[in-house]
Amino acid sequence: MTTSTSSPQPTPEQPCDLENALSHLQCVLVAQRTRTNPEGVTWTQYDILELLRIRGPMTPSALSVSLGSSRPSVSKALRTLKDRHLIRQQAAGEDRREQLTSLTEGGLQFLTRAAHSRRENAAVAVEALSPGEQAMFAELCHKVAAALEQRFL
């Protein structure tokens, strides 16, 4: 008699192991981020700051597309970040209607302080994974993130 070691086909009631693993990792990371959110920056605001750190200056339209958020929602978050002196905006090229958004020194300092939790998570991963597993995990995270971004752009 042959027994199968693979998981049964996923159903809405029984997701596959990969879905469960992604969901669990997401829950753990969200909980970590919630515990270490100084200044009470909202999820959308934090994501905007992180995108600007990673990608550099962006227009509100590009931020909206990257976040999968409505333009009014992003504009509201940008106003708050600007009032807190975490971002600056200036006209993008000749079309003065579109603003190029970038981090201020205050925004960079906020992200530096907020990065402490991210570094602690990375340190846990270093302890839990061999060097080869770390490289593979990083590569796979980049690959899945890129695929998800492409799907929703």
Secondary structure as the mmCIF struct_conf table of DSSP 4:
data_model
#
loop_
_struct_conf.conf_type_id
_struct_conf.id
_struct_conf.beg_label_comp_id
_struct_conf.beg_label_asym_id
_struct_conf.beg_label_seq_id
_struct_conf.end_label_comp_id
_struct_conf.end_label_asym_id
_struct_conf.end_label_seq_id
BEND BEND1 SER A 6 SER A 6
HELX_LH_PP_P HELX_LH_PP_P1 SER A 7 PRO A 10
BEND BEND2 PRO A 12 GLN A 14
HELX_RH_AL_P HELX_RH_AL_P1 ASP A 17 ARG A 35
TURN_TY1_P TURN_TY1_P1 THR A 36 THR A 36
HELX_RH_3T_P HELX_RH_3T_P1 PRO A 38 GLY A 40
HELX_RH_AL_P HELX_RH_AL_P2 TRP A 43 ARG A 55
BEND BEND3 PRO A 57 PRO A 57
STRN STRN1 MET A 58 MET A 58
HELX_RH_AL_P HELX_RH_AL_P3 PRO A 60 LEU A 67
TURN_TY1_P TURN_TY1_P2 GLY A 68 GLY A 68
HELX_RH_AL_P HELX_RH_AL_P4 ARG A 71 ASP A 83
TURN_TY1_P TURN_TY1_P3 ARG A 84 HIS A 85
BEND BEND4 LEU A 86 LEU A 86
STRN STRN2 ILE A 87 ALA A 92
TURN_TY1_P TURN_TY1_P4 GLY A 93 GLU A 94
STRN STRN3 ASP A 95 LEU A 103
HELX_RH_AL_P HELX_RH_AL_P5 GLU A 105 ALA A 128
BEND BEND5 LEU A 129 LEU A 129
HELX_RH_AL_P HELX_RH_AL_P6 PRO A 131 PHE A 152
#
